Amino acid sequence: MPTIFEIFGLRFFFFAEDHAPIHVHVVKGDDDAKIAIEPNIELVYNHGLKTRDLKRALKLADMYKEDIIETWKKYHD
């Protein structure tokens, strides 16, 4: 499970054998969410992240969208 980055206690990663479309998993403690990166930044599911952390995760996913896509492609190509 390659970690892309960790900010504010939110760890952004994907699974080694993950599937398209490009997305990230975000974990903080025991809580997690899945965020689609392509075609648009969009929440797929949230399992317990607090509203503040979820908003922050979505904003960070948008801010680092190009880095996430580049890391995904390097790993999966």
NUDO-325966 format. One record per residue: residue in three letters; y, x, z of N, C-alpha, C in turn; residue number from 1. Coordinates in steps of 0.1 Angstrom, whole numbers. Layout:
N
+------+-------+-------+-------+-------+-------+-------+-------+-------+-------+-----+
! type !   nc2 !   nc1 !   nc3 !  cac2 !  cac1 !  cac3 !   cc2 !   cc1 !   cc3 ! seq !
+------+-------+-------+-------+-------+-------+-------+-------+-------+-------+-----+
!  ALA !     Y !     X !     Z !     Y !     X !     Z !     Y !     X !     Z ! NUM !
...
+------+-------+-------+-------+-------+-------+-------+-------+-------+-------+-----+
//
This chain:
77
+------+-------+-------+-------+-------+-------+-------+-------+-------+-------+-----+
! type !   nc2 !   nc1 !   nc3 !  cac2 !  cac1 !  cac3 !   cc2 !   cc1 !   cc3 ! seq !
+------+-------+-------+-------+-------+-------+-------+-------+-------+-------+-----+
!  MET !   -12 !     8 !     0 !     0 !     0 !     0 !    13 !     9 !     0 !   1 !
!  PRO !    17 !    12 !   -12 !    29 !    21 !   -13 !    42 !    14 !    -7 !   2 !
!  THR !    48 !    21 !     2 !    60 !    16 !     8 !    72 !    21 !    -1 !   3 !
!  ILE !    80 !    12 !    -5 !    91 !    15 !   -14 !   103 !    20 !    -6 !   4 !
!  PHE !   106 !    12 !     5 !   117 !    17 !    14 !   116 !     8 !    27 !   5 !
!  GLU !   123 !    13 !    37 !   124 !     6 !    50 !   138 !     6 !    55 !   6 !
!  ILE !   144 !    -5 !    57 !   158 !    -7 !    61 !   159 !   -18 !    71 !   7 !
!  PHE !   166 !   -16 !    82 !   168 !   -26 !    92 !   155 !   -31 !    98 !   8 !
!  GLY !   145 !   -23 !    98 !   132 !   -27 !   103 !   124 !   -35 !    93 !   9 !
!  LEU !   129 !   -37 !    81 !   122 !   -45 !    71 !   115 !   -34 !    62 !  10 !
!  ARG !   102 !   -35 !    60 !    94 !   -26 !    52 !    91 !   -33 !    39 !  11 !
!  PHE !    95 !   -28 !    28 !    93 !   -33 !    14 !    82 !   -25 !     8 !  12 !
!  PHE !    72 !   -32 !     3 !    60 !   -25 !    -3 !    53 !   -34 !   -13 !  13 !
!  PHE !    44 !   -28 !   -20 !    34 !   -36 !   -28 !    20 !   -31 !   -26 !  14 !
!  PHE !    11 !   -38 !   -30 !    -3 !   -34 !   -29 !    -7 !   -26 !   -41 !  15 !
!  ALA !   -16 !   -16 !   -39 !   -20 !    -7 !   -50 !   -25 !   -15 !   -62 !  16 !
!  GLU !   -33 !   -25 !   -60 !   -39 !   -33 !   -71 !   -31 !   -46 !   -73 !  17 !
!  ASP !   -18 !   -46 !   -70 !   -11 !   -59 !   -71 !   -10 !   -63 !   -86 !  18 !
!  HIS !    -6 !   -75 !   -87 !    -6 !   -82 !  -100 !     9 !   -85 !  -104 !  19 !
!  ALA !    11 !   -87 !  -117 !    24 !   -91 !  -123 !    25 !  -106 !  -120 !  20 !
!  PRO !    37 !  -111 !  -120 !    50 !  -104 !  -122 !    54 !   -95 !  -110 !  21 !
!  ILE !    63 !   -86 !  -113 !    68 !   -77 !  -102 !    73 !   -84 !   -90 !  22 !
!  HIS !    68 !   -80 !   -78 !    72 !   -86 !   -66 !    70 !   -76 !   -55 !  23 !
!  VAL !    76 !   -79 !   -43 !    74 !   -70 !   -31 !    70 !   -79 !   -20 !  24 !
!  HIS !    63 !   -72 !   -10 !    60 !   -78 !     2 !    70 !   -72 !    12 !  25 !
!  VAL !    74 !   -80 !    22 !    84 !   -75 !    32 !    78 !   -79 !    45 !  26 !
!  VAL !    78 !   -69 !    54 !    72 !   -71 !    68 !    81 !   -66 !    78 !  27 !
!  LYS !    82 !   -73 !    89 !    89 !   -69 !   101 !    81 !   -74 !   113 !  28 !
!  GLY !    75 !   -65 !   120 !    66 !   -69 !   131 !    54 !   -76 !   125 !  29 !
!  ASP !    51 !   -88 !   130 !    40 !   -95 !   126 !    44 !  -106 !   115 !  30 !
!  ASP !    56 !  -106 !   111 !    61 !  -116 !   102 !    62 !  -110 !    88 !  31 !
!  ASP !    60 !  -118 !    77 !    61 !  -113 !    64 !    66 !  -123 !    54 !  32 !
!  ALA !    70 !  -118 !    43 !    75 !  -126 !    32 !    71 !  -119 !    19 !  33 !
!  LYS !    71 !  -127 !     8 !    69 !  -122 !    -6 !    81 !  -126 !   -14 !  34 !
!  ILE !    86 !  -116 !   -21 !    98 !  -119 !   -29 !    95 !  -114 !   -44 !  35 !
!  ALA !    97 !  -124 !   -53 !    96 !  -121 !   -67 !   108 !  -112 !   -71 !  36 !
!  ILE !   106 !  -102 !   -79 !   117 !   -94 !   -84 !   120 !   -98 !   -99 !  37 !
!  GLU !   110 !  -100 !  -107 !   112 !  -105 !  -121 !   105 !  -118 !  -123 !  38 !
!  PRO !   111 !  -127 !  -130 !   123 !  -125 !  -138 !   136 !  -126 !  -130 !  39 !
!  ASN !   135 !  -132 !  -118 !   147 !  -133 !  -109 !   142 !  -130 !   -95 !  40 !
!  ILE !   152 !  -126 !   -86 !   150 !  -125 !   -72 !   148 !  -139 !   -67 !  41 !
!  GLU !   136 !  -141 !   -61 !   132 !  -154 !   -56 !   122 !  -153 !   -45 !  42 !
!  LEU !   124 !  -161 !   -34 !   114 !  -162 !   -23 !   102 !  -169 !   -28 !  43 !
!  VAL !    90 !  -162 !   -26 !    77 !  -168 !   -30 !    72 !  -175 !   -18 !  44 !
!  TYR !    72 !  -168 !    -6 !    68 !  -174 !     7 !    74 !  -167 !    18 !  45 !
!  ASN !    75 !  -173 !    29 !    79 !  -167 !    42 !    70 !  -171 !    53 !  46 !
!  HIS !    64 !  -161 !    60 !    56 !  -164 !    71 !    62 !  -158 !    84 !  47 !
!  GLY !    72 !  -164 !    88 !    78 !  -161 !   101 !    90 !  -152 !   102 !  48 !
!  LEU !    95 !  -147 !    91 !   108 !  -139 !    91 !   119 !  -148 !    96 !  49 !
!  LYS !   127 !  -144 !   105 !   139 !  -151 !   109 !   149 !  -153 !    97 !  50 !
!  THR !   157 !  -163 !    98 !   166 !  -166 !    87 !   175 !  -154 !    84 !  51 !
!  ARG !   180 !  -147 !    94 !   188 !  -135 !    92 !   181 !  -124 !    85 !  52 !
!  ASP !   168 !  -121 !    89 !   161 !  -111 !    83 !   157 !  -115 !    68 !  53 !
!  LEU !   154 !  -127 !    66 !   150 !  -132 !    53 !   162 !  -131 !    43 !  54 !
!  LYS !   174 !  -135 !    48 !   186 !  -133 !    39 !   189 !  -119 !    36 !  55 !
!  ARG !   187 !  -110 !    46 !   189 !   -96 !    45 !   179 !   -90 !    35 !  56 !
!  ALA !   166 !   -95 !    36 !   156 !   -90 !    27 !   159 !   -94 !    12 !  57 !
!  LEU !   163 !  -106 !    10 !   166 !  -111 !    -3 !   178 !  -103 !    -9 !  58 !
!  LYS !   188 !  -100 !    -1 !   200 !   -93 !    -5 !   196 !   -78 !    -9 !  59 !
!  LEU !   187 !   -72 !     0 !   183 !   -59 !    -3 !   174 !   -58 !   -15 !  60 !
!  ALA !   166 !   -68 !   -17 !   157 !   -68 !   -30 !   166 !   -69 !   -42 !  61 !
!  ASP !   177 !   -76 !   -41 !   187 !   -77 !   -52 !   194 !   -64 !   -54 !  62 !
!  MET !   198 !   -58 !   -43 !   206 !   -45 !   -44 !   197 !   -34 !   -50 !  63 !
!  TYR !   184 !   -34 !   -46 !   175 !   -23 !   -50 !   166 !   -27 !   -61 !  64 !
!  LYS !   169 !   -38 !   -68 !   160 !   -43 !   -79 !   156 !   -33 !   -89 !  65 !
!  GLU !   165 !   -25 !   -94 !   161 !   -15 !  -104 !   152 !    -4 !   -98 !  66 !
!  ASP !   154 !     0 !   -86 !   146 !    10 !   -79 !   132 !     4 !   -77 !  67 !
!  ILE !   131 !    -9 !   -73 !   118 !   -15 !   -71 !   110 !   -16 !   -84 !  68 !
!  ILE !   117 !   -20 !   -95 !   110 !   -21 !  -108 !   105 !    -7 !  -112 !  69 !
!  GLU !   114 !     3 !  -111 !   110 !    17 !  -115 !    98 !    22 !  -107 !  70 !
!  THR !    98 !    19 !   -94 !    87 !    24 !   -86 !    74 !    16 !   -89 !  71 !
!  TRP !    75 !     3 !   -91 !    63 !    -5 !   -95 !    58 !     1 !  -109 !  72 !
!  LYS !    66 !     3 !  -119 !    61 !     7 !  -132 !    55 !    21 !  -131 !  73 !
!  LYS !    61 !    30 !  -123 !    55 !    43 !  -122 !    41 !    43 !  -116 !  74 !
!  TYR !    40 !    34 !  -106 !    27 !    33 !   -99 !    16 !    25 !  -107 !  75 !
!  HIS !    20 !    15 !  -114 !    11 !     7 !  -121 !     8 !    11 !  -136 !  76 !
!  ASP !    16 !    19 !  -141 !    14 !    24 !  -156 !     5 !    36 !  -157 !  77 !
+------+-------+-------+-------+-------+-------+-------+-------+-------+-------+-----+
//
